[in-house]
Amino acid sequence: MAVEVGAKETTAEARRVPPTPVSASVPQIDLGSGSQLYERLGQVGEGTYGKVYKARNRETGQLVALKRIRMETERDGFPITAMREMKLLQSMCHENVLKLYEVMILKGSVYLVFEYMDYDLAGVLAHPKLQYDESHAKCLLRQLLEGLRYLHKKGVLHRDIKGSNLLLNKCGDLKLADFGLARLHRRGRNADYTNRVITLWYRPPELLLGETKYGPEVDVWGAGCIMLELLTGKAPFQGQDEISQLEQVYNTLGTPDTERWPGVVDLPWYHLVRPKEARPSAFRERYASLLSPAALELAEQLLSMNPAGRPSAEEALEHRYFSEKPLACSPASLPCIEGDWHEFESKQRNKRRHGAASTTNNAEARAVRAGTTASGRPSGSLSVESSQTSTAAKRSYDEVAAGLSPTTAGGDASAASPEAKRTAVRPYDASHGNTQAISVTMLDSSTAVDPH
């Protein structure tokens, strides 16, 4: 076949032009020049990827969530966590999984357009006036387990179950969100995954001990933590680092042994963080007065120290807890909150409140130094005792973890740090598997998202 002399130059020049999606699954949408498709109404989230905004579609009036992926400083292509989220969400369709509507590409940024959810569970649980009774908690837990059952049947591990990733709308629907750390999982495959995933308070003990071969049971542990948080109002394990997190788990569930957890001594970090003395489980003693017998039994199973002892999400849904009274209420019967209430907004309110308190305290401190109180009265004598404390140096858990995390070709070391690995963006091939079409909109500078 004859080849033109200028073909190489043409091909090289073509590479400099941003690709236009041509797949039927990701059609280009011409919005016309000069229009602004989405009006940004306010920020509702923030993370290492960028920011999440509440927005309104100017054409339809539909509310959406815009997840902005920062690209201005990216040198090596599209963030792999965002790419992973896009690909996985295309393959899923379930009432308890957040819907991805489309992807918009604008100068310097990529926007993922999701259905809008009014609250997240972390924000709702921090609400000063809202309280869930057991029928409400049971409804939310059931929806969480329904979502996990769907994911696990499709071979997907979420790997970041926590309150801020469980979204709610005013109809009471709960949906799993944020699939940036999710991975496909096939039973029988001997693949290593990173153990540096899952927010610390919801991370299971096997990952804290260095396990790299795991499955859906890591999400089930997170569901157990959420269950106790719903029923008691606080997360059961609130460590400041991996070692203190393990300490809290041991204080509640007892120290692991080979009888309850065969193979635990073979985990990479078991001997590094092994407690000096054995402790019995205090779980029933701690929660028996707070939970019904059936709830206590289910929570204890979900939070089994031995991963093999945890039920699947499907098995958990069959537990007698869900058939005893009070029965789970319907989602529509869940208490409703005026306005939006996400963890981000809750934290912003707390910052403003603490900032006001700090201003008052600073005024008091200045008055004390001046010899008067803020009200103008002379201050009493102020005695301040200072002491210096020292602690013995110890080997850094993080250094050990960094040295032992898997980096094999079949592994998942990139997820340990979202910045560790990048991949070039390309349209997702919908011909593989059962996928839903996600449109990619290439926006010019005039077809912008309204920043106000």
N, C-alpha and C positions, 0 to 999 in steps of 0.2 A: 504494500500500500504506500503510495507516495506521501511524503511528509513535506510540508512547506518549510522553507528556510526560517521564516519568522515565527514558527510555532512556539519555540522555546520562549522567545521574548513575550509573546502573547500570554502564555501560561504563567510566566513569572509576574507579569503585570496584573493578571487576574487574581493572583494570590493576595495582592495588596488591597483588593476591593472587599469590603465586608460581605460575607456570604448572605444570600437571601434564601430563606426557607422555601423549599419547593415540594417537600413531602406533603401528601394529602392530609397527614395527621397534624401538621403544623403550618397551616396556610398563612401567607402574609395577608394582613388586613389593612386596607387603605382607609385611613380615617379622615383623609383630607387635610389640607394645610390650614393653619391658623386656629384650629380647634384645641380645646383642652378636654380630654375625655373624662378625667377624674378630678374632682375637687377634694383636696385634702382637708379633713375636718379636725385632725388632731393626732398626736402621737399616742399609741397605746402599748408600745413595747420597744425594747432595745436589746441588742446583744453584740457579739463580736462580728456578726455578719453585716450589721447595719441597723436600720430602724424599721419599726412596723407602724403604719399609719391607718387610721380610720378614714375612709374616703367614700365619696358618692359618685356614681356614674352619672354624668351630666345628661346623657341621652335617655337612660331608663329610670334614673332615680334610685337604683339599687345600691345598697351599702355593701362595701367590700373592705377587705384588709389588704393593704399594699405592703409587702415585705421587700424592703429595698436592700439589694445586695450591692455593697460598695465595690466599685471596680476601678476607681480613680488611681489607686495605688497598686493594683494587681499587675504584676509583670509576667506571670507564668500562666495566664489564662483564667478560666472560670473556676471559682472555689469548688472543690470536690464535694463539700458538704451540701451546697445548694444544688449541684448537679444530681447528687444522689437523691435529694428530696424530690426534685422534679420527676426523675425517672420512676421512683417508687410510687408517687402519688398518681401518676398516669395509669398505673396498673391496678388501682384500687377504687372500689365504689361501695361504700357501706355507710349506713346512717350514723355510725359512731366514729367515722374517720373524716377529717376536715377535707373539703373539696377545694381543689386547685382549678380555677377557672381558665386562666391564661397566663402567659409570660410576656411582659413588655420590655423591650430593649430600648433604652434611651441613652443619650450621651453620658458616658461615665458610670452608668448604673443599669442594673437589671431589676425589674420589679416582678415579683411573683404575686399574682392577684388571687386571693382566697375569698371564700364566703366569709362574711363578717359574723363574729360571735361577740356577744355583749360583755361576757365575763370570762375570767379563768378561775379555776378552783382555788388557787392560792389567794387571789384577790378577794373572792367571796368569803373564804374562811377567815380572812383578816378584817372583814366588815364588822364594825363595832356593834351593830344592832341585829344582824341576821344570825339566826340559830337554826340548825337542822335537827329535826328529831330523827328517830331511828328509821321511820318509813322513808324519809327523805334520803338519809345516808344509804339505805339499802337500794333505793332507786339509782343513785349515782354510781354505787359500786357495781351494780348489775350492768349498767351501761358501759362502764370501764371494762369489765370482764367480757362483755359481748364484743367490744372493739378488739380486745386482745385475742379472743378466740378467732375472730376473722383474720387478723394479721398472722397469727401463728399457723393457721390452716393454709395460708398462702406462702408460708415459709419466710415471713418477715419478722425480724427482731427489732423492736422499737429502740431499746437501749437508752431511753431517757424519760422514764415514767416519773413524773412529778406534778405537783399541783398546777404550776404555770403552763404546763403542756396539755392540760385537760381543759378544754374550752367549753363554755356554756352559752346558750342563747336564752332569750326570754320565754321560749317555749319549753325550756327545761331539758333540751337535748344536750348531751355530753359528747364531745368529739375529741379524738386523739389528734394532736398536732405536733409540729416540729419533728420532721423525719430526717434531720441532718446527720444524725448518728445511727440511723437505722441501717440494717444489713440484711441481705438475703441469707437464709440459713437452710441447709439441706441436711437432714439427719443421715448419719452414716459417713458423711465427709469428714476427713480428719484435718479440718482447716483451723488454724490459729486465728483468734481475734484479739484485739487489744483489750486489756483489762482497765484501761484508763478512760472508761466511759461511765455514764450514769452519774448524775449529780450526787455528791457525797452522801447526803442524808438518806438517799434511796438506793445506794449501792449495796449489793448483797455481799455477804462475808467471803464467798469464794473468790470474787474479784479483788476484794481487799487483801486476800492472801495470795494473789498472783495468778489465779487460774486464767488460762487463755482458751480453753476448750469448753464452751458453754452453749446453751440454747435458750428456749423460751422461758425457762425457770428464772432467768434474771429479771424478766418483766413481771413475773408472778410475785417475786419478792417486793417489787415496787408497788404492786397492787395491794399487798399486805400492809405496807407502810401507809398507803392512802386510806385503807379501811380504818386503821386505828386513828388516823388524823381526822377522819370524818366523825368517828364515834366519840373521841375524847377531846378534840379541839387542838391537838398538838402532834407534831411529828414524833414518833417514838424514839428515834435515834438522831441526835443533833450534835455530832462531832465537829470539831474545828479543823481536824486533819484526819488522814487515814488511820493513824494510830489511835487517836481519841474516839474515832468512829467505831473501831473494833472494840475498844474498851466498853463503849456504851452497849454494843450488841452483846458482848460477853456478860455484862452486868445484868442484862435482862434475860437472855436466853441460855446463859451458862457457857462454859468453855467447851470447845469441841473435843471429842475423843474418837478413837477408831471404832468404838462400839456404836456410837450414834452416827458417825460420819466416816465410813471406811475410806481410806485414801487421803484423809485430810493432812496427814503428816508428810505426804509427798508433794504438797503444794509448794511453789517456789519460795514463798515468804513466811511459811508457817513457823519455822524455827527462829526466824529473825524477830518476829513479834509474838512469840509464844509467851503467854502469861506465866508468872512465877508459880501460881497455885491454881488448882482446879476450883471452879465455882459451879454450883448447881443452878438450874434454871429458876428464875424468879418471876417468870412470865405470868403464871396463873395467880400467884400471890399479888402481883401488881395490878392485874386487869380484871380479876374475878368480880370485884365489886362494881366495875364500870360496864361490863358487857354481859349479855345473856349467855347461858351455857353454849348455845349453838354458835353465837358470834365468837365467843372465846375459842371454841374448837376450830372454826374456820380460820380465824386470824392466826392461830398457832400453826395450822397446816401451811398457810401461805408464807409464814415466816419461819419455816423449818430451816435450821442451820444446814442440814444436809440437802443440797439442791435436789437430789433424787427423791426426797421425801415431800416435795411440794407438789400439789395437784396441778394439772393443766388448767387453763382458763375454763375449758369446757367442763371439766370435772368440778371445778369450784362452783360453777353455775348450777350444778345438780345438788349442791349441799343443802341439807335440811334448813339451814339458816334462811334461805330464800322462800321456803314454804311455810315457815312458822309466822305467827302474828307478832308484831304488826307486819303486814305484807308491804312490799315496796309500793309506794304511791306511783301514780302515772307521772311522766315527766312534766306534763302541763300543770300538775298540782304542786310543783316545787315553789317555794317562796320566790317572789320576784323583787328585784332591786330597781329603784329608779336610776336611770342613767347607765353609764358604763362603769364596770368595776374590775380592773385587771391588776395583776401584781404590780405592774409598772406604775399605775395611777395610785395604788395604795402606798407604794414606797415614796412617791412624790408628795403625797399628803403628809406622810410621816416626817419627811425631810422639812417641809414647811412648818409643821408643828414643832419639831425639835429645834428648827432655826429660831422660831419665836421664843421658845423656852431658853435657848442659848443666849439670845439678846438680853432677856431679863436677868439671867444669871450673870452675864458680863457686867450689867449695870450694878448688880448687887456687889460683885467683886470689886469694881472700881470704887463703890461707896465705902466698902470695908477698908480698902487701902487708904481712902481719904479720911477715915475715922468716923464715918457716919453710915447708917443704913440707907437703903434707897428711899426710905420715907423721911430721911433727915435726922433720925434719932442717932445719938452716939452709939457706936457698936461696942459690944463687950470684948473682952480679951480673946484673942485668937491663938490657940496653941496648935501648932502643926508638927507632927512627928513624921520624920522621914526615915525610911530604912532601905537598905540595899539588899537585894536577894540575888543569889547566884544559883545556877543549876549546872549539873555536870553535863559536859558536852556529850552528845550522842550521835550516832551515825544517822545521816539524813535518810528518811524513808523514801523521799522523792528521788534521791540519787540512786538508791538501790533499784527503785521501780524503773527509772530511766534505763538502767543497765540491763534489766531483765525482760523488758517488754519485747514481744516478738516483732521481728521485722522480716519474716520469711515472705517469699513471693506470694504464697497463698494466704497470707495473713491480712491484718487490718491495722497496721501501725499508723497509717495516715490519720485515723480517727482519734488517736491520742492527742494530736494537736491539729485543729482545723486548718492551721496555716502550713502544716508540714508538707502537704502534697496538693498540687493543683492539676487541673485537667482542662484542655481546650473545650470550649462549648461547641456542641454540634446538635442538630435536631435529633430527637429520640426516634428510633425506628419502631413505629407502631406495629410492624409486621411480626414482631416477636411477642407472643403471648397475648393475653386478653387485655387490651389497653383502651383507655378512653382518650379521645383526641383532645390535646391541649394546644390552643392556638398561641403562636408567637407573634407578637406585634412589633414590627420595627418602627420606632418613632423617630421623626426628625425633630430638630430643636424647636419647631413651632408647634408640634403636637405634644405638648408637655403635660406633666401632672401639675396641676395648680398648687403652688407651694403654700398658699394661704388657707 
